[in-house]
Amino acid sequence: MTLQLFLLAAAGLFAIGLYGALSQQSIVMLMMGLELMLNGVILATAAFWYFLTPGGSGGQVLIVVIITAMAVEMAAGFAVVTAIYRSRQVDMTDGASDLRG
């Protein structure tokens, strides 16, 4: 496999995630789209690391940081969604728009 194929797959993941994040009304589906976008970024980062500097460890560190940030973001996001649903029985973005300060 070549770098171009990995980048094409990463761009596909990112595009599908962007479409999912922009077109869905459900908060959980929106978060799934964001997750796909971050997976595309991880794939592109890993491909660049593997093909450009295979001996260095900087790419591995960056990938671990991105995955950790992704896990924290999803945990915090699901906690917020659970709190909103328990208090207002709302699971759509339009219904939660009145929460703005």
VOPAGU-2260 file (C-alpha; in pm, 1 decimal, decimal comma):
REM VOPAGU-2260
SITE   aa  ch    i         X         Y         Z
SITE  MET   A    0       0,0       0,0       0,0
SITE  THR   A    1     115,3     351,4     -70,4
SITE  LEU   A    2      85,9     676,8     119,3
SITE  GLN   A    3    -171,2     801,5    -130,8
SITE  LEU   A    4    -405,9     509,4     -59,3
SITE  PHE   A    5    -381,3     566,2     314,7
SITE  LEU   A    6    -449,7     937,4     269,0
SITE  LEU   A    7    -744,1     859,4      41,5
SITE  ALA   A    8    -891,0     629,3     307,2
SITE  ALA   A    9    -829,1     895,2     573,9
SITE  ALA   A   10    -997,9    1160,4     358,8
SITE  GLY   A   11   -1292,5     924,6     306,5
SITE  LEU   A   12   -1329,0     869,0     680,8
SITE  PHE   A   13   -1306,2    1240,6     745,4
SITE  ALA   A   14   -1562,9    1322,2     475,3
SITE  ILE   A   15   -1810,0    1060,6     600,7
SITE  GLY   A   16   -1766,3    1190,9     954,7
SITE  LEU   A   17   -1814,2    1551,1     842,5
SITE  TYR   A   18   -2132,3    1459,0     659,2
SITE  GLY   A   19   -2256,7    1267,5     962,8
SITE  ALA   A   20   -2176,4    1552,9    1199,8
SITE  LEU   A   21   -2346,8    1815,1     984,4
SITE  SER   A   22   -2654,5    1620,0     880,1
SITE  GLN   A   23   -2769,1    1447,4    1199,4
SITE  GLN   A   24   -2999,7    1586,0    1465,0
SITE  SER   A   25   -2926,9    1323,9    1728,6
SITE  ILE   A   26   -2649,5    1423,0    1967,0
SITE  VAL   A   27   -2512,5    1068,1    1974,2
SITE  MET   A   28   -2497,4    1052,1    1593,8
SITE  LEU   A   29   -2324,8    1391,0    1590,0
SITE  MET   A   30   -2063,4    1255,8    1828,3
SITE  MET   A   31   -2019,0     947,5    1609,8
SITE  GLY   A   32   -1948,5    1174,2    1313,4
SITE  LEU   A   33   -1687,0    1359,3    1516,9
SITE  GLU   A   34   -1534,4    1024,5    1610,7
SITE  LEU   A   35   -1505,8     926,0    1244,9
SITE  MET   A   36   -1339,9    1258,7    1166,8
SITE  LEU   A   37   -1082,1    1201,4    1439,7
SITE  ASN   A   38   -1020,5     848,7    1313,5
SITE  GLY   A   39    -942,3     993,9     971,3
SITE  VAL   A   40    -692,1    1229,9    1132,9
SITE  ILE   A   41    -533,6     938,2    1321,0
SITE  LEU   A   42    -503,6     733,1    1002,5
SITE  ALA   A   43    -342,5    1021,3     814,5
SITE  THR   A   44    -101,4    1088,0    1101,6
SITE  ALA   A   45      -2,9     722,0    1123,5
SITE  ALA   A   46      47,4     701,6     746,8
SITE  PHE   A   47     267,1    1011,0     742,1
SITE  TRP   A   48     466,8     880,1    1035,3
SITE  TYR   A   49     514,9     536,8     877,6
SITE  PHE   A   50     616,2     661,2     533,7
SITE  LEU   A   51     816,2     974,5     620,1
SITE  THR   A   52     997,9     893,5     945,7
SITE  PRO   A   53     958,6     524,1    1028,2
SITE  GLY   A   54    1243,9     526,8    1278,9
SITE  GLY   A   55    1121,9     819,3    1489,9
SITE  SER   A   56     880,4     794,1    1778,2
SITE  GLY   A   57     720,8    1138,4    1738,7
SITE  GLY   A   58     435,8    1002,1    1530,0
SITE  GLN   A   59     353,5     735,1    1784,1
SITE  VAL   A   60     340,8     991,0    2063,1
SITE  LEU   A   61     111,9    1215,5    1858,3
SITE  ILE   A   62    -121,3     925,2    1782,1
SITE  VAL   A   63    -141,9     827,7    2150,5
SITE  VAL   A   64    -219,2    1190,8    2242,4
SITE  ILE   A   65    -494,7    1209,5    1978,4
SITE  ILE   A   66    -649,5     880,6    2094,1
SITE  THR   A   67    -639,0     997,6    2457,3
SITE  ALA   A   68    -802,8    1328,1    2366,6
SITE  MET   A   69   -1064,6    1137,1    2169,1
SITE  ALA   A   70   -1146,1     913,5    2465,2
SITE  VAL   A   71   -1173,6    1209,3    2703,5
SITE  GLU   A   72   -1391,4    1401,8    2458,4
SITE  MET   A   73   -1628,8    1110,0    2411,0
SITE  ALA   A   74   -1654,4    1039,5    2784,8
SITE  ALA   A   75   -1730,0    1403,9    2861,3
SITE  GLY   A   76   -1971,8    1426,2    2568,8
SITE  PHE   A   77   -2166,7    1118,7    2673,3
SITE  ALA   A   78   -2178,8    1246,6    3032,1
SITE  VAL   A   79   -2329,4    1574,5    2910,5
SITE  VAL   A   80   -2577,1    1393,5    2683,8
SITE  THR   A   81   -2680,3    1165,5    2970,0
SITE  ALA   A   82   -2730,0    1463,6    3202,2
SITE  ILE   A   83   -2936,6    1650,6    2942,6
SITE  TYR   A   84   -3148,2    1344,6    2871,9
SITE  ARG   A   85   -3211,8    1273,0    3239,7
SITE  SER   A   86   -3310,8    1628,8    3319,1
SITE  ARG   A   87   -3512,9    1720,3    3007,8
SITE  GLN   A   88   -3577,2    1396,1    2816,1
SITE  VAL   A   89   -3411,4    1556,2    2511,2
SITE  ASP   A   90   -3178,1    1369,6    2277,8
SITE  MET   A   91   -3186,8    1600,2    1974,5
SITE  THR   A   92   -2970,4    1904,2    1910,0
SITE  ASP   A   93   -3269,1    2129,6    1841,1
SITE  GLY   A   94   -3427,3    2046,4    2175,8
SITE  ALA   A   95   -3105,1    2119,6    2362,7
SITE  SER   A   96   -3044,6    2455,3    2192,8
SITE  ASP   A   97   -3216,3    2648,0    2474,7
SITE  LEU   A   98   -2927,1    2553,6    2705,2
SITE  ARG   A   99   -2711,8    2830,3    2559,5
SITE  GLY   A  100   -2607,2    3086,0    2815,5
